[in-house]
Amino acid sequence: MRHKVKKKKFDRTKEQRLALYRSLARSLILEERVETTLERAKAVRGFVEKLVTLGKKGDLTARRKALELLPDRKVIRKLFEDIAPRFEGRNGGYTRVIKLPDRRKGDGAQMAILEWVE
């Protein structure tokens, strides 16, 4: 039984799942919004919110921890300098998931947009 187990596996290994989360987080930080499946958007939301919380702390330890989670200096710089200051007065809930009305043509997956809350 899977009582209280919330993590989605997406039929991938841990390394592949981490690569998926990093890729979606990177796209969200650089592009400000990303279109993906509903399940992926819900799964990566927690990963991204942890990064923003680290960005709000802003110290060297937080920057190193963020680089450990998402090893891309350009993305972390944008996160710490542009995105995190937007959410200074907010205690979580930095992203929103908007369901799209049309499903993906190939497999019928429910699509969604993951974007920052303004």
Sequence and secondary structure as in RCSB ss.txt:
>XXXX:A:sequence
MRHKVKKKKFDRTKEQRLALYRSLARSLILEERVETTLERAKAVRGFVEKLVTLGKKGDLTARRKALELLPDRKV
IRKLFEDIAPRFEGRNGGYTRVIKLPDRRKGDGAQMAILEWVE
>XXXX:A:secstr
  TT     TT  HHHHHHHHHHHHHHHHHHSEEEEEHHHHHHHHHHHHHHHHHHHH SHHHHHHHHHHS  HHH
HHHIIIIIGGGGTT  S  EEEEEEEEE TTT  EEEEEEE  
